[in-house]
C-alpha cells in the first residue's frame, strides 16, 4: 500500500534545465558578491562547499553547517559579513531566474492525486538550496507551499545528506516514519533520484517526458536499478494514471 510519494522538483515538477539554470544562477550570485569575492574564487569555494555537503552522511551536521564550515573560512571572511548578502540575493535576485523555468504539464494534477488517500507527499529536491529558494521554485511550478501542505520539503537547513548517496533517502524515511516499500520516488535524474532511492529499497518512477530527459547527466549511467523497484518510466500523466492502483 502506497503511503508516501516523493517528488523531485527540477525537470520533474518544474521544467528547469540545469544546463541553463546553473550558469544564470552563478552569474547573478557572483554579481551580488562582486564587492567581496572575485567570481572565480566564489565558484571554487561554492564547489568545495557542495562537495562538503555531498560528503555528509546523514549522521552529523546539517548541510547548511557543512557548507558554512568550508565556505566562510576558505574566503577569509566572516559569516556575519556574507550572510546578509546571501539573504538579500535570495529575496531580490533569485526571483529573476523564474523566466528560465516553466511549469511542467500535469504537475499540479499529479501532486493533487498524490495527496489523495491520506498519503504523505514530499518534495525531494537536492537539499543544497535554502528553503527560501526551494519555496520560490515550487511557486514557479504552480505548487506553492501556501496551497499544498507538503509533509516534507527538503532543503539545506533541514537535511543532513544530499542526493549524492542513499543517506538522503534514509533520512526522508526516518522523518516520515515509513518503510521503503510504502513509498514511491518520482524523478528525472537516474543517478540522483533513481539509483540511491532504489539502494534504500524505495520503488522508483523515472520521469522522461513529455520534455524528454532535459539534463545531460540525467540519463541512466552504469548503475542499475533492480527491475522490481523500477515501477515505470514516462511522463507525469503516466504517474497520474498509475497512482490510484498502487
Ligand atoms: Mg531533477
Boltz pocket constraint, residues with backbone or C-beta under 6 A from the ligand:
constraints:
  - pocket:
      binder: B
      contacts: [[A, 8], [A, 9], [A, 10], [A, 11], [A, 12], [A, 187], [A, 188], [A, 189]]
      max_distance: 6.0
